Amino acid sequence: MPIYEFRCEGCGQIFEHLALNRNEEGGVSCPHCGGRELSRVMSVCSAVTDGGGKGERPQPQVQNRSCPNAGSCTTITLPGHER
């Protein structure tokens, strides 16, 4: 079920509408003024990553340590694959 965004040509209000099917789009009216002259608006999306919002990709984290009876051990933690 897509969520469409519309702009009312009468009052300029932008609003969302959850459409159960494509035919339902014709019965939409502005919740602010009741206007039916609407334009579809391109929706904006966002995503959150471990990159800190700087456009960086999360990197694997490597941890080296000494382990008894083995000398040294390495643990690699991959982004998005938490224990």
C-alpha positions in Angstrom: 0.0 0.0 0.0 1.8 3.1 -1.2 1.8 6.4 0.6 1.3 9.3 -1.9 2.2 12.9 -1.2 0.0 15.7 -2.7 0.1 19.5 -2.9 -3.2 21.3 -2.9 -3.3 23.9 -5.7 -5.8 25.9 -3.7 -4.0 26.4 -0.4 -0.5 25.0 -1.1 -0.8 22.5 1.8 1.3 19.3 1.3 -0.1 16.1 2.8 0.2 12.3 2.6 -2.5 9.8 1.6 -2.3 6.0 2.2 -3.9 4.5 -0.9 -5.3 0.9 -0.7 -5.3 0.8 -4.5 -4.4 3.0 -7.5 -8.1 3.8 -8.2 -8.5 5.4 -4.8 -6.2 8.3 -5.8 -9.2 10.0 -7.6 -11.2 10.5 -4.4 -8.5 12.4 -2.5 -9.2 15.9 -1.1 -7.1 18.4 0.9 -7.5 17.8 4.6 -6.8 21.5 5.2 -9.3 23.2 2.8 -11.2 20.4 1.2 -9.8 21.3 -2.3 -9.7 18.6 -5.0 -7.2 20.2 -7.4 -4.1 18.3 -6.3 -0.6 17.6 -7.7 1.4 14.6 -6.8 4.7 15.5 -5.0 7.9 13.5 -5.2 8.5 12.0 -1.8 11.8 12.3 0.0 13.4 9.4 1.8 16.2 9.0 4.3 18.3 6.3 5.8 20.4 6.0 8.9 23.7 4.1 8.9 26.6 3.8 11.2 28.5 6.3 9.1 27.4 9.1 11.3 25.5 10.9 8.6 28.6 12.0 6.7 28.1 9.8 3.7 30.6 7.4 5.0 30.1 3.6 4.8 30.4 1.7 8.0 33.6 -0.2 8.2 34.4 -3.6 9.8 36.0 -3.3 13.2 39.1 -5.3 13.9 40.1 -6.1 17.5 43.5 -7.8 18.2 44.3 -9.1 21.6 46.4 -11.7 23.3 44.7 -15.0 24.1 45.9 -17.6 26.6 47.4 -20.8 25.0 47.0 -19.2 21.5 49.3 -16.2 21.4 47.1 -13.7 19.7 43.4 -13.6 18.6 41.6 -11.3 16.1 37.9 -10.5 16.1 36.3 -8.9 13.1 32.8 -7.2 13.7 30.9 -6.6 10.5 28.5 -3.6 10.3 24.9 -4.8 10.6 25.9 -8.2 12.0 25.7 -7.8 15.7 25.7 -10.8 18.1 
